[in-house]
Structures are given as C-alpha cells and as structure tokens.
Amino acid sequence: MSGNCARVPRFPARTFEEAVQCLCFCFMFLPDSIGRPDQYLYPLYRKDLSSGVLTRQCAKERLQELFIIVNGFTKFNHRWADRGGESHFVVGGYTKAHEDGFNELSELIIESMMELNLCRPQVSLRWTEKTPRKVFRFMMDCERRDRRRRIAFVNDEPRLKTLMEIAGLDFETASDYIMVGCNEPAFQGSISLGGNTVNILRSLLNALDSNRVLYCGTFDEFYDVYEKELFRDLEKILDDTNHFNLRRAADINILSSLFLDGCIESARSATRGGVKTPSTCADLMGFVNVIDSLSVIQQFVFEERQVSMSGLIDALKNNWKGAETLHAKIVRSGRFFGNADELSDSMARRFTNSLYKFAYGKKDLFGTPLRYGNLTGYITHYANYGKLTGASPDGRYAGEPLKFGSGQSNGYDRNGSTALLSSAAGMDPSGIMGGNTVMNLMVDASVTSSEEGFGKLVTLVETFFKMGGLHIQLSHVSPEEMIAARKSPEEYQSLRVRVSGFSATFVKLDNTIQTELIHRTGHSEV
C-alpha cells in the first residue's frame, strides 16, 4: 500500500491496485459517484491478470476495500446512515465503439458488492439493445437476492436519444453518462446541478381556481388554460434556479474544480459553470396526478358530462365532502394512467409534449439545455408537497402524498404489471423526461421465488426496455409484510424497501412514507 500511495494520485496509475488506490483517494476528496469503474479500470485489470501480477481474488479484495470506504463515509449515526442511494455508479452501457460494455470486470464488481452486507454504493445496470440475455438475467438474479436493495436498471436507448437530440451531445460524449445520487444522470468528471423541484399539480389546481375554466366549451380550450398556467410556473422555477446558481457561484469550491474536466481550461470553478459537460434537471412532483386529473376532467366533464366544471371545482374546494358519489364514480371508473388505456396514455404524451414545447431551445444560466424528471431523492417532496396541496380531480384528498415517479398507487393500475409498464414506456416520445425519471414496480415475493416466475419477470423488464422504458427498480415486499412491520417493528429491523431513488429500512421511515408504500400496487403476476 505504501508504494501505491507514493505513486498516486500525483502520478498516473500503472497497475490495477494503484488505480483502485487512486480511486479511494479521489472519493475521499470528492465523495460522490465513482462513475464507470468497469470501463476505466478494465485495461489495467486485463493487463495485470495477463502478466500474473494480479489474481481475480486479489482484485475482488481491493474492490471490497473500496466499497467499505464508500459505505463508511456516511457516519453510522447520521439520519440517512441506513439509506442506499448516494455514491451511485453504473456497469455496462454502450462503449464509444457502440458495443455493450458489460465485461468480466463488471461481473467481478457486482460479485464483490453482493458479498458485502452494506447499504451503499448503489449500482445501476445500463441496458442496451446489445446486452446479452444472460447478462441481464445475471443482474436481475443479483437484484432479487440483494437484501440491501442496491441494484436498479436504466435503458441506454432513450437516454442517449435525449442526450444527443435535446442536449446536443455527440454519441461519444453521451455514451459516457453515469448515475449519481439516488438516480440522477450525469457525466464522469462533471457536475449535476439540481435544486429545482416543482409541484406541477399546483399549476393545475391554480388553473381550476381561475374563472377562465368556467367558459371552456371543450377540453382543448381547458388544456390551453392549464398549459399557460404550467408554463408560467416552469418559467418562474427556471428563473429561481438561475438565481440560486448565481448565489452558489459565490463558493469557488477549489478542490472539486481540480478534479472536474474543463474548470482549469476555462479558468472557472465548477460552481461558475466551468465544467465541460454539466447536467441539469427539474423534477416534477405530481406527474401522474396531473395526467390522471386531466384524464378525469376530459372523461367526466367534457365527454360523459357527469359533472359540470363548477361542480367539480366545488367538490375539490370541499375536499370531496358532499360529493362522495362523484368521488366513488371517479375512483371506480376513471381511466387512469398505467392501464394501457388510450385516453390516459394519450394524455401522458400530450403532457410531455407540452414540456418539450416549453423547454425547446431554453437553457439554464450556464447554457445547459433543460430536461425533466420525476425523482424526489432523499427529501420526500411528494409527501411534503402533498401535505400542502388541496384535493385534486383524480380522487386524491387534500394533504395526501402526491404520486411518485412514473408509477401508480392506491390500486389505480388495475390491469396488471404489463399494462403499467406499457403506459410508462410510451409516455414520452419527445424524450424530454430523460432526466431523473424513476419507475418503481412492486412485485410480490412469490414471483421471484420460483424460476418460472423469475423468468417471466426478466422477460417483462427486458420487454419494457425494448418498448422504450427509461428506468425501473423493483421491490419484493408485500403490503401485508409492511403492515406487520408497522405493528411489530422490533421483529422487522432488517426489512428493506425501495422508496424513491433509494432503499431504506422500512421501520425507520416516517408514518406518512410507510403509508404511501403500503398503498403502492403490488403485482403477484407478471
């Protein structure tokens, strides 16, 4: 070790062990994603194996030492100590030569991580159209066996489309993207600028509060009113974000700027837009609530005429009190997202096209094109915003959490997992939601306990990606098990669940989040 430390990071690594030691130092200096270790470590790994100076077992031990350092950076008594999410990295994905990058080192990295009972780091497999079935099955098998719920899956095809067509990057640059934090796309040697989380359901409720909607004779007229309200809010958020970044620019952050590409060349710190390939994204809370609410308005107000616009507005103002019959009809027969229903699926496409219409040609303070997502991260904005948001047309009561990510809850996805994933895969033809987008799928443990069920699940997720789905992460905990854990927490101290972009110990989550997780629809068949 002393020889390694004398060499790196002052000089370039010559061996695999020196490279891992350098990576440890760099992580200590700038503790975040370790990027694509299966790509940048692979040449030295192959060279040292071939020359006989390294064995597979020795490489595994060095990788495990790295993971222990990564996990230990978050202090054991920190309030987020048991949550996996930060220190995210990726394996697989396209290489610059347009080939699938999953290699023997990728497999060793996953094997090394699986042998450690640690919360972090979290890893995502970057799936490509060239990913071998056996590789995908291997990663899915690791995911089902992982007690710490550290593995997620992202699809290179729609992500690269977004990065090239919307962000304007070439394939060589775009193909080197990574995942950071809970589930944010970024680039090695660069920076991800967040901080702009938007409650887009509020925009819809504000539109309903205006007298203009009472004079809308068609749904298209109503949608135009809402779109204008949405665009005003998105413009304000962009302006607020730019002001926030101006304030942040007061911090030069010298150390991070030394490690990030472009800062020295541009003579600007990372906080002042000096990095070569920055990434930015606005996270839209209430994404599915908006789609469902718009679908309900079209169905019940303009098509079936079961309620007038003023009648619906009154029901919302009274939190559905006195309108219980209408509420029951909406919950029972509403055409909600996640059911492969043409009304709600077309509404999702219309909404994401509106986002594209707003964002096209717009850039943030540092010249980065806008992208959107629906991730909440460690700060559970969907619950916090829900507490401050009134009742909505989709049947949600005032104060209830907003729906999370691209999925459904409360049993609204009635047609099974295939329909849910079909809706999610086709919701964004423009690619504008190619930012921090998350799809949670609750799968009953009985599905993965049998080889037949597991094989069907592998096919389901693979098909989801072939249809254009961007991201998926799985939970294998039933509502009954979570209810039992709530009643007897001392007996379920090791029960791990997927929350948003991270996993956590169920009994350590607050009551609101526990309730929301219990209400997510579980699928016993795939």
N, C-alpha and C positions, 0 to 999 in steps of 0.2 A: 504493500500500500504506500509506503514512504516513497518508493520510486515513482509510482503513479502520480502522487501529489506533487512531487518535484517537477513533473513534466506538464501536467495540465492544471488549470486551463491556459497557462501562459503560452504553451506551445501546442500545436495540433496533436491530437491523439494518434498513436501509431498502432495500438492494439485494441482489442475489444475491451479489455479490462480498463485501459486508460480512458476509453470513450465513455464507459459507464461511470467511472470516477468523475470525469468532466461533467457528465450529466447531473450527477449528485451535487457538485458544486454549483452548477447553474441553477438547479432547482432551489438550493438554499438561498441564492442571491435573489431569485425571482420565482417564488413558489406558485406555479400555475401549471398549465398543461405541458406534458412532455412530448406532445406532438405525434410524430410518426416514427417511433423508435424502431419498428420492424423494417423501415426503409433506410434510415441514416446509419443504423448500427450494422446492417446486414453485410456490407462489403468487408468490414473488419472481422465480423463473425465468421464468414466463409474463409477468409484468408488465414485466420488463426486456427480454425479447425483443420484446414488442409495442411498447414505447416506442423501441426501437432502440438502447438504451444497452448491450445485451449481444448477442453473437453466439453461435451454438452452439459454434463453435470456441473462443471465449474461455472459455465455461463449461466445456468439456472440459479446457482447460489448468488452470483453477482446481481442478477436481476431481482432476486428476492430481497437482497440487502437494499437495493434502490427502492423497492416498493415499501419496505418497512420505514425508510426515511421519509418517503412521501406521506405515508399514513400518520407518522408521528409528528409531522409539522403542525397539525391541528391538536392543540393541547387536550388532554383527556377530560379536563373539567370544563371545556368550552361548551356552550349551549348547543353547538352543532357537531359535537365530537362524534356522535354515532351516525351521522348522516354521510352517505356516499354521494358524491356529485362533483366536488371540486377536484382539481388535479386529473381532469379527464384526458384521455388520449385515444388514438384510433389505431386499428390494424386493418390491413387490406386496402381496398380502394385502387383506383387507377394509378399506374405509374406514368411517367412522362412519355413512355413508349406506347401508351394506350393498351397496356396489358394489365390483368388483375395482379395486384401487388401482394396478395397473401402468400407467404413463403414459410420455410421451415423455422425461421426465427419468430415469425408471427405466432406459430403454434407453440413454440417454447415459451414465449412471453405469456400467453394465456395459461399454459400449463403451470408456469411459475406462480402466477397470480392466484389460480384456483387452489393451490396448496396452502395458501395463507388465509387465515380467517380474519381478514381486515376489511374495514368499511371502504377504504379507498386505496388506490385510484379506481375510478370508473373507466370503462372502456367501451367504445362503440366499434362494431364491425362496419366498415364501409363496403356495402354490397355493390357489385357491378353486374352487368349482363354477362360478364365473363367469369364470375365467381363460380367455381365448381360446386356442384350439389353436395359433395362430400365435405367440403369446407364449410358450407352454410349449415349443414346438419351437425357438424362438429361444434360450431359456435352455438347453435340452438341447444345442443345437448349440455354444453357447459352452462348456458343460461338457466336451464331447468334444474341443474344440480347445485347452482350457486346459492348458498344460504344467505349471502350478503346482498344479492340482487344488484350486481355491479355491471351487468352487460346489457347494452342496448344495440339497436341496429339502425343504420341510416343508408339511404339509397343514393348512390353517386349520380344516377342518370338525371333526375330532376334538379338535384343540387347544382351540378355542373352547368345545366341549361340556364339556371338563374344567374350563376356567377359569370357566365360568358355573355348571355343576351341582355341581362339587366345591369350587372356590374361592369360589363365591358372588358372582362379579363380574357386573355388567351388561354388555351387548354393547358399549357404547361404550368401556368400560374394557378389556374383554378383547380387543377387536379391535385395540388399540394395542400388543399384545405384540411383543417383538423377540427376537432370538437374541444371546446373549453368549458369550464364551469359545469353547469347542470346539463346543458345541451345547446350551447351556442357555437355556430360555425365561425371559424377564424382562420388565420394562416400562421404557419411557423415563422418565428422571427418578427411577428407583427403584433397588433393590439386589437382587441374587441371593445368597442365603445357602446355601452348600454345606457341604462338610466332613463329610458323613455317608455313607460308602461301606461297604456291608455285603456280606460273603461269605455269601450265603444257602445255598450248597451245604454249608457247615459245619453249618448247622442241621439239614440232612437227615442228614449223617453222624453228628452227635451223637444224633439220634433212633435211628439204627441201632445205636449203641453201647449203648443202654439195653435192659434186659431186657424192657421192656414190649412191644416189637415182636414178640417171640417168641410172644406169646399172642394176637396178632391173627389172627382167623379169616377176616376179609375185608379187601379193600383199603380200604374205607371206614373200618374201625377203624384200620388203619395210618395212613391220611391224617390222621385226628383226632390221633394221637400226634405226627405231624410238624407239623401246624398249630400245636399248643400250643407245641412247641419253637421254631418260627418266630416266633410272637407274642412269646415271651419275649425272643428276640434283638432283634426290632424295637423292643420296649419299652425295652430297655437302650440301643439306639442312639439312640432319641429322647431318653432321659434324658441320655446322654453329650453329645448335640448341644446340648441346652439348657444344660448346664454349660459347654460350650465357648463358647456365645454369651454367657453371663454373664461369662466371663473376657475375651472380646473387647470387651465393653461398657466395660471399663476404659479403652479407647482411644476418646477422644471423636471424633477424626477430623473436625476443624472444617471443613477445606477441602471434603471431599466432601459434607458436610452442607449447605453453602451452595448446592450445585448440585442437590441432590435434593429432589423435591417432598415437602412435609409436615414436614420437620425444623424449619424456623423456626416454622411454625404450631404444632407440637406441643411446641416447646422441648426436643426430644430429638434426639440425634445419630443418624446412620444406624446406628451400631453398637448403639444402645439402642432400636431399633425405631421410630424417628421417621419413617421414610419412609411415604408414603401407600399404596403398593401393593407390599409386599415379595413376594419369590418364594423358595420353599424346596423342596428335593427331596432324597430319599435315593436313592442309586444302588446298584442291586442287582447285584453281581457273581455270575456263575454262573447267570444267569436261565435260559438254555436248558439248561444242565447239569441243573438241578433238574427242569425239565419232562421231559427225556429220562430221567432217573433214575427219576422217579415212573412214567413210562410203562413202563420196563423192569420195575420191581417189579410193577406190575399185570399185565403180559403174562406174564412168566416165572415169577413166584412164585405169583400168585393165579389166573390164568386157565389158562395152559398147564401149570403145575406142573412146569416143567423143573428147578427148583432150589428147595430149601427156604429159608426166611428165614435160618436159621442157616448153611446152606451158602453163601448169597450173602455174608453178613457175614464168614465165614471167608475167602472169596476176596478180599474187599476188604482185610482185615487183612494178607493175604499179597501184596498188590499183584498179584493175579491169578496168582501163581506156583502151579502145581499145579492151576489151574483154566483152563488155556489153551483147552480145548474149549468150556467155557461162555462164555469171553470171545469166542471166534470166533463162536459162535452169536448172541450179543448184537449184535456189530458187524455181522454178516451179515444178520440177520433182525429186529433190533429195529425197533419202529415209532416212528421219531424225528420230532421237530418239523421242519417245513419241507418235508413231503412231501404236504401236503393229506390227511393220514391222520386219520380221525375220532378214534382213540384219543388220539394226541398233541395234536391240536388241541383236543379237549375238556379234556385235562389242562391245557393252557395257560390256557383260560378258567376252569377251576376254580381254578387257582393265582392268577390275577389277581383273581378274585372274593374269594379269601381275603385278599389285600392290601387290597381295598376294605373287607371286613368289619372288618379291624383298624383301618384308617385313618379310617373314617367317624366324623365328629364330633370327631376328635382335631386338636389344633393345637399348634404349637410355642410356644416361650417368648414370642414376640411376637404370637401369635394368628393365625398363618398356617396354613391347612389343609394337611394332609400330601398330597404326591404322590410318585410313584416314577418311576424311570427305570433305564436300564442303561448309561449312558455312563461311560467311565473317564477321559477327558481326557488331558492330557499325562503324568500319572503312570499308568503302565500297570498298574493294580491287578489286572486279570485275569491278568496274568503273575506279578506278585508274590504275590498270594494263592494262585495255583496251586502255587507252589513250596512253600507251607506246608500244602497241603491233600492229604489222602490220596486213595487210589483211590476212584472213585465208580461207582455201578451202571450208568451209561451207557457203560461201557467205558474211561473215562479212567483213565490210570495216575497214581499218586502223583507230584506235582511238576509235572505237565503244566499249561500255562496253562488257565484257565477259558475257556469260550466267550464271545465278546464280543458285546454288544448283543443284537439280536433275530435274528441270522443263525446259520447253521450253519458247520461246518468238518469237515475230515477226510473229506469225501465223504459225510457223513450225509444231505445233501439230494440224494436220488438221482433225483427226479422232475422236475428242471429248475427254471428260474427262476420260471415261472408258479406252480408248486406252492409254492415257497418264499415268494413274496410273498403268496399266498393265505393261508397259515398265519399269516404275520406280520400281515396286515391284520385277521384275525378273532380275534386272541388276547386282546383287551382290551375286552369290551363295556361294562364299567363306566367306562372312561376313567381309571382310577387311575394307569396308566402314562403319563399325559400330561405327564410331566416331561422329564428329559434322556434321551429314548429315541432310539437310533440303529439304523439298518438299513443295513448295508454289502452291496452287490451287486457281486461280481466278474464283470466282463463281458470276454470275450476281445476284443482289439482288432479282430479280423476282423468283429465285429458292427457296430461303428461306422464301419468303413472304407468300407462300401457304403451307398448311400442306402436300399436296400431293408431292410437290417438295422437301420439307424438309425431308419427309420420304425417298424419293429416295436418297437424299444426305447422310443421315445416313447409308443407306444400301451400297452405293458406298464406303464410307470411311471404313466401317466395313469390306467389301469385300477386299479392298486394304490391310488392315492389315492381313486378313486371307491368302492372297496371298504372304505375306512376306514383305510388305512395312514397312519402319522403322519409318518414321515421316511424319506428314502433318500439315499444318496450312493454314487457309482459309482467303481470302479477299473477301469482298462483295461489292466492289466499281467498277463501270463500267468505261471503258476508257472515255466515254462521260462526266461522272461526274468529272473525274480528269482533263480533258481538260477545262471544265467550271471553275474549281477551279483555274487553272493556269491563266485564263483570268481575273477572279474576285476573287482574294484571300481573300479580306475582307469579302466576303459572305460565305467562307468555312473554317473558323478558327477552327472548331471542326471536320473536316473530317479526320478520322484516317485510315491509310493503313498499311498493312503488308509489310515490306521492305525486311529484311533478317530474322534473328532470333529475330527481334524486330519489334515493331509497332511505328509509328510516325505520327505527324500531317503533312499532305501532303504538305500544302503551305509553311512549314518551311524547306522542303528538297531542296537541290540544283537542278538546272535545269537538270543536267545530270541524276540524280536519278529519277526525275519526268518523264523524257522522257522514261527511261527504264521501269518504272512501267506501263506507258501508253501502251507500246508495248508488255507487257505480255499478253498472250492469255486469254481472258475471256470466260467462258463457261456458256451459257444460258440454256443448257440441261444437265441432268445427267442420 
